[in-house]
Amino acid sequence: MSDPAFEAITKARNQASSGNPTGAANTLERYLETDPHNTRPRLVLAEIAVHSLNDVEYGLMQLNVILDLEPDNVDAMKAMTTVLAKDKRNNKKTSELFERIVVLSPTAESYNAYARFLRNQMTDFRKAAEYYEKAIALDPNEYTYHQNYAVLLLNDIRDYAKAKEELETLMELKPADASVRKNYDRLLKEKFDKDGNPKKSFRDRFRK
């Protein structure tokens, strides 16, 4: 049997990829007139509105409709965080959405996305570290998660011992990555002594 919603989505995606996002939006709007509670085409309409038509307000309106119909629609929540996270004035709402996402969809990808938001928008470095660690625990071989965590450790938390471990993991995952080796060598030179122990800070040297 045919699936009219799938057919409308396929047609709209083809229109959008061919440089006709307005036609794509019209296709989905016409379909939704006949099936207004179907969230699948409405989500695609929201994506096209935001990313192809640059109509953020209309895209958010569609996402809000979806969440009214399906309060636990994770895909709609993820799409909304992508839009809202660009402006720190939305931090409270974006954080609330992420908190729901990581409960409803406790995946490595969700944890990593939340950690990035916590670091970049909330500057909550400790909580960001917690969620990077959660992502790595679920997917220990994903290079990006280790890379993001290493940057946080080096630049924000300044936990050089943990950063050293993360850089070592990155070198294991991608031995040919010269930039990681360069950062690792610089870290050892600047922050560790000849025995491989973290150097004490000026303040630590005079602590009793």
N, C-alpha and C positions, 0 to 999 in steps of 0.2 A: 504494500500500500504506500501511496505517496505521503510525504510529510510536508504540508504546505509551509510550516514554519522553517523547516530546513531549506526548502526551495527558495524562500524569500531571503533567508540569510545568505545562501550561496550566491544568489543573484546580486545582492547588495555588496557582498565582499568583492565580487568580480567588478562591479561598477566602481567601487572605491579604488581598487588596485589599478583600474584603467584610467584613473584621473577624473572620475565623475562622482565625487562624494555627495554632491547635492542629490543626484539621481539615486544614489544608494540610500540616503536618508529618506527620500520620498518612497522608495520601495518598501522600506520597513514601516514607515508611518502608515501606508495604505494597508499593509498586512495587519498592523496592530489595531486598526479600526475594526477589524473583524474578530480579533482575538486579543483583547487588551490585557488579559491577565497572564499572557505568556511572557515569561521573563527572559527567555533565550534571545529572541529578536530584539527585545528592548535593551538588553545589555550590549548587543552589537551596535545598536543605534547610538547608545551613549558613547561607545568607543569611537565611532565615526565622528560624532559631534565634537568630541574633545580633541581628537588627534588629527582629523582630516579637515574639519570645518572650523576649527579653533573657536568653537562656541562652547566654552566651558560651562556657562550658566545652564544652557539647554542640556548638556551632558549630565551635569549634576542633578538636574530635575528628573531625568530618566532614572538615574541611579537611586534617587530617593523614592521614586514610585516602586522600583523593584524591592527595596527594603521595606516599604510599607506592605507589599504583597508577601514577601518572604524575608522576615527579619534576620534570618540566619544565612542569607545568601552570601557565602564567602567571596565569590567572584566579584559581586557588586561592591562589597566592602573593600576588597583589594584595589579595584578600579578607583574607588573614591579616595583611598589613601594616596594613590599616585597623583591625583589632582590636588588634594588638600595639602599634602606635605610640602608643596612648593612655597607655601606662605606660612611663616611662623605664627601669624595671627590665628591660624587654624590648629595650632599645636594640641590644644586640649581635646578637640573633637577627633583629630587624627590619632592621638594616643589612645583614646577610648575605643576607636575602631580596631587598632592594632591589638589591644588587649582582648577583644572579642575574637579576632582572627586567630591568634595563637592558641586560644582555647578550643575553638571549633575546628581548626586545621593546624594541629601541632606538628608541622613539617619543618625540615631544615630550611627550606626556602622562606617560610613565614618567619622563622626565628631570625634569619639573616636580614630580612627586610626590616623587621622591627628594630634590630640592633643598629642598622644603618640610620634609621630615623632617630633613635635615641642619641646616637653620637652626633649626627649632623645638625639636627633641629633642636633637640632638648639639652644637648651637652651633658647628658647623664652618662658619664663614661663607665661607671661601675655597673650600671644596669645593662649598658650596651655589651660590656664584657660577658655578663651572665648569659645574654642571649646568643652571642657568638659561640660561646662554649656549648650551649644547647644545640646549635646548628651543627657544630663540628662533631658532637657526640652522635648525632643521627647520620651524618654523612662525612666520615673522617677523611675521605679521599678527595673531597671537593676543594680544589685549589683556591677558589675565590674566598671561601669562608676563612681559611687560614690567612690569606693575604689581608683581608679586611681586619681580622683580629690582630695581626702583627702591626699594622699601621696604628691601630688604637693603642696598643701596648707601647709602641715606640714614641708616638707623638703626644699622647694625652695622659695615659696612666703612668708612663715611664717605668714600667716593670720590665727591666732589661733582661732579667733571667728568663721570664716567660717569653719575651720577644725573641730571644735567642733560640728557644725551643721551637717557636713557630717558624722562624726562618729556616731552621734545620729541616723541619717538615716540608716546607716549600721546596727546598733543594732536593729532597728525596722525591717529591712528586714531579718536579720539572728540573732535572739535573742540568739542562742546557740553558737555563735562564740566567744570563750573566748579571742582570741587574740585582737579582736576589743575592747572588754570591758577593757582589760588590757591597751591598748593604750589610751583609753578614760580616764581612771582613772589617768594615768600618765600625760596626758595633763592637766587635771584639777589641779593636784597637783603642777605641775611645772609652769604653765602659767596663772593660774587664782587664784584670792584671795578667801577668805572664803565666800564672798558674790556672787561669780560666775562671777565677772568682770575680764577682762584681766588685768594681772599685768602690771604695767608700766615698761618700760625698764630703765636702768640706765640713759640713755640720756634724756628720757622723764621726769624723776624726777626733772631735773635741768633746764628744759625749762621754760621760763617765760610765 
